[in-house]
Amino acid sequence: MPKGQGTSPEKGATQGRLLRRVLVYTHNSIGLGHAVRTMAVIDGLRAARPNLDFLVLSGTSVPQLFLSEEIETIKLPGIRHDLETPGTPHRPRLLRTMERDDILVWRKRIIQESLAAFEPDAVLIEHSMAGLLGEAVPILAEKMRTRKTAREFVLAHMSRGIYRREPMLIVPSEGYEGLPRGYPIARLYDHVYVLEDRALVDVNREFLGGDPELDGRIQYLGRISSRNADELREERPLLDRIGVGDRPFVMIALGRHGPVARLHGILLDTLIRSNWMGDREILVVLDPYLDRKAREEISSRVDSSRIRTLPFLPHLVTIMAAADLVICRAGYNTVNEILLTGVRALVIPEQHPSGEQERRVESIPRNNVTVWLEDDVLNRDAGAVMEELISRESTVIPCHFDRFRIGRKIAEDLERSGRQVSSH
């Protein structure tokens, strides 16, 4: 945390029981973005209110992201969203001898027991309003049960703005325990935070059914990143620890969805034979969600003199800022990091039926960016495109990412809502 950030609660901040404990739920069934984004919000809250206790419930495969920041974390048994299979089913991630629905029942019980034991003053649910396949319903049911009582907690939702599909909005006909059938789930939320600009997406109109009752609860807080610009200038020690930056380098980070191994093979071959590479090193960042076969295929190409792999790092933006060229996807966090650093980037959106990454990449100014689709990489020669891109004069476009501002805003809202709850 930068010096001077969050050293003491703001003047007039409500202390005591109104905002002591915050429970955070993020299911994280696909990639790393949800966990990184959630930790950025927690960091902003913690800077604004250092005395808060946090408990994170997550199925992420990188719980150390939270634990390394001294955030208490309960790791839910993993479920993955299998985007490569027709129908994109959810499956157990590691516990293959168990049925998915049995794991969901188990996860739901963990969520319910954690809520009861922790007794939070506020709950933040990230991305899915009812949780993964409805598993956060115990939280919603407890909110409904305790409304207008001394045990009521403040309930807030936060999202990246663009969903792959409509979030679960209405309690289904088969019902959920503790919630009436047909009840509009979004109305249980005191606050709905969108970590995006409204110019890019109108969440209520596009995803929440245009419910007029929600308009006053939805706030567009702008984009967030795990680092602010001034912090990047102070993070040379991190680069030194992992041995990055002694030589100029190109970074490749292509996630885990789609023909990742094939894309790596083509791009690595192109880079190695390109004269403009000179003595540049190639750093390949392997996503921890990438399947073993693809990981082994990519790793087999590693040459310690020119190419090396890096494991997942929580603050990849620090490495990105030092790169000559980045080859990457168009996820929420990655797009923000490109804008924050001003790095030259060849952006290859993942292809999903919803077009979420293709839509997001449209918001990136083309000063330092070239966008190619997966089919372009697979069927065309990217060498000339990368050479032209790396020869451009890098232009930093002013983009303000401030997780501390966002944290202060959320903390103030939770406190104000908490005072209203306590006055019931």
VEXDREN-2710 file (C-alpha; in Angstrom, 1 decimal):
% VEXDREN-2710
k/r/px/py/pz
1/MET/0.0/0.0/0.0
2/PRO/1.4/3.4/-0.9
3/LYS/2.6/5.7/1.9
4/GLY/-0.2/7.8/3.3
5/GLN/-3.0/5.6/2.0
6/GLY/-5.4/4.4/4.6
7/THR/-3.3/5.2/7.6
8/SER/-6.3/6.1/9.7
9/PRO/-10.1/6.2/9.3
10/GLU/-11.5/9.3/7.7
11/LYS/-12.8/12.0/10.0
12/GLY/-16.4/11.3/11.0
13/ALA/-16.3/7.6/9.9
14/THR/-18.7/5.5/11.8
15/GLN/-16.8/3.0/14.1
16/GLY/-18.0/0.2/16.3
17/ARG/-20.5/-2.5/15.3
18/LEU/-21.9/-0.7/12.3
19/LEU/-19.0/-1.7/10.0
20/ARG/-16.6/-4.1/11.6
21/ARG/-16.9/-7.2/9.5
22/VAL/-17.3/-7.6/5.7
23/LEU/-18.0/-11.0/4.1
24/VAL/-17.0/-11.2/0.5
25/TYR/-18.2/-13.9/-1.9
26/THR/-16.6/-14.5/-5.4
27/HIS/-17.2/-17.9/-7.0
28/ASN/-14.4/-17.6/-9.6
29/SER/-15.3/-20.7/-11.8
30/ILE/-13.5/-19.7/-15.0
31/GLY/-10.3/-17.6/-14.6
32/LEU/-8.3/-15.3/-12.4
33/GLY/-10.0/-12.0/-13.1
34/HIS/-12.7/-12.2/-10.5
35/ALA/-10.2/-12.8/-7.7
36/VAL/-7.8/-10.1/-8.8
37/ARG/-10.6/-7.6/-9.2
38/THR/-12.2/-8.5/-5.8
39/MET/-8.8/-8.1/-4.1
40/ALA/-8.5/-4.7/-5.6
41/VAL/-11.8/-3.7/-4.1
42/ILE/-10.9/-5.1/-0.7
43/ASP/-7.6/-3.2/-0.8
44/GLY/-9.4/0.0/-1.4
45/LEU/-11.8/-0.7/1.4
46/ARG/-9.0/-1.6/3.7
47/ALA/-7.1/1.6/2.9
48/ALA/-10.2/3.6/3.8
49/ARG/-11.1/1.6/6.9
50/PRO/-8.0/-0.2/8.3
51/ASN/-9.9/-1.7/11.2
52/LEU/-12.2/-3.8/9.1
53/ASP/-12.1/-7.6/9.2
54/PHE/-12.7/-9.4/5.9
55/LEU/-13.6/-13.0/5.2
56/VAL/-13.5/-14.2/1.6
57/LEU/-15.4/-17.2/0.3
58/SER/-14.1/-18.3/-3.0
59/GLY/-13.7/-21.3/-5.3
60/THR/-10.6/-19.7/-6.9
61/SER/-7.5/-21.9/-7.5
62/VAL/-5.3/-19.1/-6.2
63/PRO/-6.5/-18.5/-2.6
64/GLN/-3.0/-17.2/-1.9
65/LEU/-4.0/-14.1/-3.7
66/PHE/-6.0/-13.2/-0.6
67/LEU/-4.0/-15.0/2.0
68/SER/-0.8/-13.3/1.0
69/GLU/-2.5/-10.0/1.7
70/GLU/-3.5/-11.2/5.1
71/ILE/-7.1/-11.6/4.2
72/GLU/-8.8/-14.5/5.9
73/THR/-10.1/-16.9/3.2
74/ILE/-12.2/-20.0/3.0
75/LYS/-11.5/-22.0/-0.1
76/LEU/-14.7/-23.5/-1.5
77/PRO/-14.3/-26.9/-3.2
78/GLY/-13.6/-26.1/-6.9
79/ILE/-16.1/-26.1/-9.7
80/ARG/-15.1/-25.2/-13.2
81/HIS/-17.1/-23.8/-16.1
82/ASP/-16.2/-26.0/-19.0
83/LEU/-16.3/-23.6/-21.9
84/GLU/-14.8/-26.1/-24.3
85/THR/-17.7/-28.6/-24.1
86/PRO/-21.0/-28.1/-25.9
87/GLY/-23.5/-26.6/-23.5
88/THR/-20.6/-25.2/-21.4
89/PRO/-21.5/-27.3/-18.3
90/HIS/-20.1/-26.8/-14.8
91/ARG/-18.0/-29.7/-13.5
92/PRO/-16.0/-30.5/-10.4
93/ARG/-12.5/-29.1/-10.8
94/LEU/-10.5/-31.7/-8.8
95/LEU/-12.9/-33.9/-6.9
96/ARG/-13.8/-36.1/-9.9
97/THR/-15.3/-38.9/-7.8
98/MET/-18.0/-36.5/-6.6
99/GLU/-21.1/-35.2/-8.4
100/ARG/-21.3/-31.5/-9.2
101/ASP/-24.6/-31.1/-7.4
102/ASP/-23.2/-32.7/-4.2
103/ILE/-20.3/-30.3/-4.3
104/LEU/-22.8/-27.4/-4.7
105/VAL/-24.7/-28.6/-1.7
106/TRP/-21.5/-28.7/0.3
107/ARG/-20.4/-25.3/-0.9
108/LYS/-23.8/-23.9/0.0
109/ARG/-23.5/-25.3/3.5
110/ILE/-20.1/-23.8/4.0
111/ILE/-21.5/-20.4/2.9
112/GLN/-24.4/-20.7/5.3
113/GLU/-22.2/-21.7/8.2
114/SER/-19.7/-19.0/7.5
115/LEU/-22.4/-16.3/7.4
116/ALA/-23.7/-17.5/10.8
117/ALA/-20.3/-17.7/12.5
118/PHE/-18.8/-14.5/11.1
119/GLU/-22.0/-12.4/11.6
120/PRO/-20.9/-9.7/9.1
121/ASP/-22.1/-6.2/9.1
122/ALA/-22.0/-6.1/5.3
123/VAL/-21.8/-8.7/2.6
124/LEU/-20.4/-8.1/-0.9
125/ILE/-21.4/-10.6/-3.6
126/GLU/-19.3/-10.4/-6.8
127/HIS/-20.6/-11.1/-10.3
128/SER/-23.5/-13.6/-9.9
129/MET/-26.4/-12.1/-7.9
130/ALA/-27.5/-15.5/-6.5
131/GLY/-24.0/-17.0/-6.6
132/LEU/-22.8/-19.8/-8.8
133/LEU/-25.8/-21.9/-9.8
134/GLY/-27.7/-20.3/-6.9
135/GLU/-25.3/-21.3/-4.1
136/ALA/-25.3/-17.9/-2.4
137/VAL/-29.1/-18.2/-1.7
138/PRO/-28.4/-18.7/2.1
139/ILE/-27.1/-15.2/2.1
140/LEU/-30.1/-13.8/0.2
141/ALA/-32.5/-15.7/2.4
142/GLU/-30.9/-14.5/5.6
143/LYS/-31.1/-10.9/4.2
144/MET/-34.8/-11.3/3.6
145/ARG/-35.4/-13.0/7.0
146/THR/-33.6/-10.3/9.0
147/ARG/-34.8/-7.2/7.1
148/LYS/-36.0/-4.5/9.5
149/THR/-34.4/-6.2/12.5
150/ALA/-31.3/-5.6/14.5
151/ARG/-29.6/-8.6/12.8
152/GLU/-29.9/-7.2/9.2
153/PHE/-26.7/-6.7/7.3
154/VAL/-26.0/-4.4/4.3
155/LEU/-26.0/-6.4/1.1
156/ALA/-24.1/-5.1/-1.9
157/HIS/-23.3/-6.5/-5.4
158/MET/-20.3/-5.7/-7.6
159/SER/-19.6/-6.6/-11.2
160/ARG/-17.4/-5.8/-14.1
161/GLY/-20.5/-4.5/-16.0
162/ILE/-20.6/-6.9/-19.0
163/TYR/-22.0/-10.3/-18.3
164/ARG/-21.7/-13.3/-20.6
165/ARG/-25.4/-13.9/-20.1
166/GLU/-28.2/-12.4/-18.0
167/PRO/-27.6/-13.0/-14.3
168/MET/-30.2/-15.0/-12.3
169/LEU/-32.8/-12.3/-11.6
170/ILE/-35.9/-14.1/-10.5
171/VAL/-36.3/-17.0/-7.9
172/PRO/-37.2/-19.9/-10.2
173/SER/-40.5/-21.9/-10.1
174/GLU/-38.9/-24.7/-8.2
175/GLY/-38.1/-22.2/-5.5
176/TYR/-35.2/-21.6/-3.1
177/GLU/-35.4/-22.3/0.6
178/GLY/-36.2/-19.0/2.4
179/LEU/-37.2/-17.0/-0.8
180/PRO/-40.6/-16.8/-2.3
181/ARG/-41.0/-18.1/-5.9
182/GLY/-40.8/-15.4/-8.5
183/TYR/-39.2/-12.9/-6.2
184/PRO/-36.8/-10.4/-8.0
185/ILE/-33.5/-11.2/-6.4
186/ALA/-31.8/-7.9/-7.3
187/ARG/-34.3/-6.0/-5.1
188/LEU/-32.7/-7.6/-2.0
189/TYR/-29.5/-5.6/-2.7
190/ASP/-29.0/-2.3/-1.0
191/HIS/-26.3/-1.3/-3.4
192/VAL/-25.3/-2.4/-6.9
193/TYR/-21.7/-1.4/-7.9
194/VAL/-20.6/-1.5/-11.5
195/LEU/-16.8/-1.3/-11.9
196/GLU/-17.2/0.2/-15.4
197/ASP/-18.3/3.4/-17.1
198/ARG/-21.9/3.7/-18.0
199/ALA/-20.9/4.9/-21.5
200/LEU/-19.8/1.3/-22.2
201/VAL/-22.7/-0.6/-20.6
202/ASP/-26.1/0.2/-19.0
203/VAL/-26.4/-2.7/-16.6
204/ASN/-30.0/-2.2/-15.7
205/ARG/-31.3/-1.9/-19.2
206/GLU/-29.1/-4.7/-20.7
207/PHE/-29.0/-7.3/-17.9
208/LEU/-31.3/-6.5/-14.9
209/GLY/-34.5/-6.2/-16.7
210/GLY/-34.8/-2.4/-16.7
211/ASP/-36.3/-2.5/-13.2
212/PRO/-37.0/1.1/-12.2
213/GLU/-36.7/0.2/-8.5
214/LEU/-33.0/-0.5/-9.1
215/ASP/-32.0/2.7/-10.8
216/GLY/-31.4/4.5/-7.5
217/ARG/-29.2/1.7/-6.2
218/ILE/-26.9/1.2/-9.2
219/GLN/-23.7/3.2/-9.1
220/TYR/-21.1/3.3/-11.8
221/LEU/-17.8/3.6/-10.0
222/GLY/-15.5/3.4/-13.1
223/ARG/-12.8/0.9/-13.9
224/ILE/-10.5/-0.6/-11.3
225/SER/-7.0/-2.1/-11.4
226/SER/-4.9/-3.9/-8.9
227/ARG/-2.4/-1.1/-9.0
228/ASN/-2.5/2.7/-9.4
229/ALA/-0.2/4.4/-11.8
230/ASP/2.1/5.9/-9.1
231/GLU/2.6/2.4/-7.5
232/LEU/4.0/1.0/-10.8
233/ARG/6.9/3.3/-10.6
234/GLU/7.8/2.0/-7.1
235/GLU/7.7/-1.8/-7.9
236/ARG/11.1/-2.4/-9.4
237/PRO/12.0/-4.7/-6.4
238/LEU/9.2/-7.1/-7.6
239/LEU/10.7/-7.3/-11.1
240/ASP/14.2/-7.9/-9.6
241/ARG/12.9/-10.7/-7.4
242/ILE/11.5/-12.7/-10.3
243/GLY/14.4/-11.8/-12.6
244/VAL/12.4/-9.7/-15.1
245/GLY/13.6/-6.6/-16.9
246/ASP/17.4/-7.2/-17.1
247/ARG/16.8/-7.7/-20.9
248/PRO/14.1/-6.2/-23.0
249/PHE/11.2/-8.7/-23.4
250/VAL/8.0/-9.6/-25.0
251/MET/5.2/-11.0/-22.7
252/ILE/2.6/-13.5/-23.8
253/ALA/-0.4/-14.2/-21.6
254/LEU/-3.3/-16.0/-23.3
255/GLY/-5.3/-17.4/-20.5
256/ARG/-6.9/-20.9/-20.7
257/HIS/-9.8/-20.8/-23.1
258/GLY/-9.6/-21.6/-26.8
259/PRO/-6.7/-23.0/-28.9
260/VAL/-4.2/-21.7/-26.4
261/ALA/-1.4/-24.2/-27.2
262/ARG/-1.7/-23.6/-31.0
263/LEU/-1.7/-19.9/-30.6
264/HIS/1.4/-20.1/-28.5
265/GLY/3.2/-22.3/-31.0
266/ILE/2.5/-20.0/-33.9
267/LEU/3.4/-16.8/-32.0
268/LEU/6.6/-18.2/-30.5
269/ASP/7.8/-19.4/-33.9
270/THR/7.0/-16.0/-35.4
271/LEU/8.8/-14.2/-32.6
272/ILE/11.9/-16.4/-32.7
273/ARG/12.5/-15.9/-36.5
274/SER/11.8/-12.2/-36.4
275/ASN/14.9/-10.0/-37.0
276/TRP/13.4/-7.1/-35.0
277/MET/13.4/-9.3/-31.8
278/GLY/17.2/-8.8/-31.4
279/ASP/18.2/-9.9/-27.9
280/ARG/14.7/-9.6/-26.5
281/GLU/13.5/-12.4/-24.2
282/ILE/10.1/-14.0/-24.4
283/LEU/8.2/-14.4/-21.1
284/VAL/5.2/-16.8/-21.3
285/VAL/2.8/-16.5/-18.4
286/LEU/0.9/-19.7/-17.9
287/ASP/-2.6/-19.5/-16.5
288/PRO/-3.1/-21.9/-13.5
289/TYR/-6.5/-22.9/-15.0
290/LEU/-4.9/-24.1/-18.3
291/ASP/-5.3/-27.8/-18.8
292/ARG/-2.2/-30.0/-18.2
293/LYS/-1.8/-31.2/-21.9
294/ALA/-1.8/-27.6/-23.2
295/ARG/0.6/-26.5/-20.4
296/GLU/3.0/-29.3/-21.2
297/GLU/2.9/-28.6/-24.9
298/ILE/3.7/-25.0/-24.4
299/SER/6.4/-25.7/-21.8
300/SER/8.1/-28.2/-24.2
301/ARG/9.0/-25.2/-26.4
302/VAL/10.8/-23.3/-23.7
303/ASP/14.4/-22.5/-24.4
304/SER/16.1/-21.0/-21.3
305/SER/18.2/-18.7/-23.5
306/ARG/15.2/-17.0/-25.2
307/ILE/11.9/-18.2/-23.8
308/ARG/10.9/-18.9/-20.3
309/THR/7.6/-19.4/-18.5
310/LEU/6.3/-17.6/-15.4
311/PRO/3.7/-18.9/-13.0
312/PHE/0.6/-16.9/-12.1
313/LEU/1.5/-13.6/-10.4
314/PRO/-1.1/-11.5/-8.6
315/HIS/0.2/-8.2/-10.0
316/LEU/0.9/-9.1/-13.6
317/VAL/0.4/-5.4/-14.5
318/THR/3.9/-4.7/-13.0
319/ILE/5.5/-7.0/-15.5
320/MET/3.3/-5.6/-18.3
321/ALA/4.4/-2.1/-17.6
322/ALA/8.1/-3.1/-18.2
323/ALA/7.5/-5.0/-21.4
324/ASP/8.3/-3.9/-24.9
325/LEU/5.3/-5.7/-26.3
326/VAL/2.4/-7.7/-24.7
327/ILE/0.4/-10.4/-26.5
328/CYS/-2.8/-10.9/-24.5
329/ARG/-6.5/-11.4/-24.3
330/ALA/-9.2/-8.8/-23.8
331/GLY/-10.5/-9.6/-20.3
332/TYR/-11.7/-6.8/-18.0
333/ASN/-8.4/-6.7/-16.0
334/THR/-6.2/-7.0/-19.0
335/VAL/-7.8/-4.2/-20.9
336/ASN/-7.6/-1.9/-17.8
337/GLU/-3.9/-2.8/-17.4
338/ILE/-3.2/-2.0/-21.1
339/LEU/-4.8/1.4/-20.6
340/LEU/-3.0/2.0/-17.3
341/THR/0.5/1.2/-18.6
342/GLY/0.2/2.4/-22.2
343/VAL/2.1/-0.7/-23.3
344/ARG/2.1/-1.7/-26.9
345/ALA/-0.2/-4.7/-27.2
346/LEU/-1.4/-7.3/-29.7
347/VAL/-4.8/-8.1/-28.3
348/ILE/-6.5/-11.4/-29.2
349/PRO/-10.0/-11.6/-27.7
350/GLU/-11.3/-14.9/-26.5
351/GLN/-14.2/-16.1/-28.7
352/HIS/-17.3/-16.6/-26.6
353/PRO/-20.9/-16.8/-27.8
354/SER/-21.7/-13.6/-25.9
355/GLY/-18.9/-11.6/-27.6
356/GLU/-18.0/-10.1/-24.2
357/GLN/-14.2/-9.7/-25.0
358/GLU/-14.8/-8.6/-28.6
359/ARG/-17.1/-5.9/-27.2
360/ARG/-14.7/-4.8/-24.5
361/VAL/-11.8/-4.5/-26.9
362/GLU/-13.7/-1.9/-28.8
363/SER/-13.2/0.5/-25.9
364/ILE/-9.4/0.4/-26.3
365/PRO/-7.9/3.4/-28.2
366/ARG/-5.7/2.0/-31.0
367/ASN/-2.7/4.3/-30.2
368/ASN/-0.7/1.4/-28.9
369/VAL/-2.9/-1.6/-29.7
370/THR/-3.6/-3.9/-32.6
371/VAL/-6.5/-6.3/-32.4
372/TRP/-6.5/-9.7/-34.1
373/LEU/-9.0/-12.4/-33.8
374/GLU/-7.9/-16.0/-33.1
375/ASP/-8.6/-16.9/-36.8
376/ASP/-6.2/-14.1/-37.9
377/VAL/-3.4/-15.6/-35.8
378/LEU/-4.1/-19.1/-37.0
379/ASN/-4.3/-18.3/-40.7
380/ARG/-2.1/-15.2/-41.2
381/ASP/1.5/-14.2/-40.5
382/ALA/1.6/-11.9/-37.4
383/GLY/5.3/-11.0/-37.9
384/ALA/4.8/-7.8/-39.8
385/VAL/2.0/-6.7/-37.6
386/MET/4.1/-7.2/-34.4
387/GLU/7.1/-5.4/-36.1
388/GLU/4.9/-2.4/-37.0
389/LEU/3.4/-2.4/-33.5
390/ILE/6.6/-2.5/-31.6
391/SER/8.1/0.3/-33.8
392/ARG/5.3/2.7/-32.8
393/GLU/6.0/5.5/-30.4
394/SER/4.2/4.6/-27.2
395/THR/1.5/7.0/-26.2
396/VAL/0.1/7.0/-22.7
397/ILE/-3.5/8.0/-22.8
398/PRO/-4.6/9.5/-19.4
399/CYS/-6.7/6.9/-17.7
400/HIS/-7.4/7.2/-14.0
401/PHE/-7.7/4.0/-12.0
402/ASP/-8.0/4.5/-8.3
403/ARG/-9.1/1.6/-6.1
404/PHE/-8.7/3.8/-3.0
405/ARG/-11.4/6.2/-4.3
406/ILE/-13.6/3.3/-5.0
407/GLY/-12.9/1.8/-1.6
408/ARG/-13.8/5.0/0.2
409/LYS/-17.0/5.3/-1.7
410/ILE/-18.2/1.8/-0.9
411/ALA/-17.1/2.2/2.8
412/GLU/-19.1/5.4/3.1
413/ASP/-22.2/3.7/1.5
414/LEU/-22.0/0.6/3.8
415/GLU/-21.7/2.8/6.9
416/ARG/-24.6/5.0/5.9
417/SER/-26.7/2.0/5.1
418/GLY/-25.6/0.4/8.4
419/ARG/-26.8/3.3/10.4
420/GLN/-30.2/3.0/8.7
421/VAL/-30.3/-0.7/9.5
422/SER/-29.4/0.0/13.2
423/SER/-32.2/2.5/13.4
424/HIS/-34.9/0.0/12.6
END
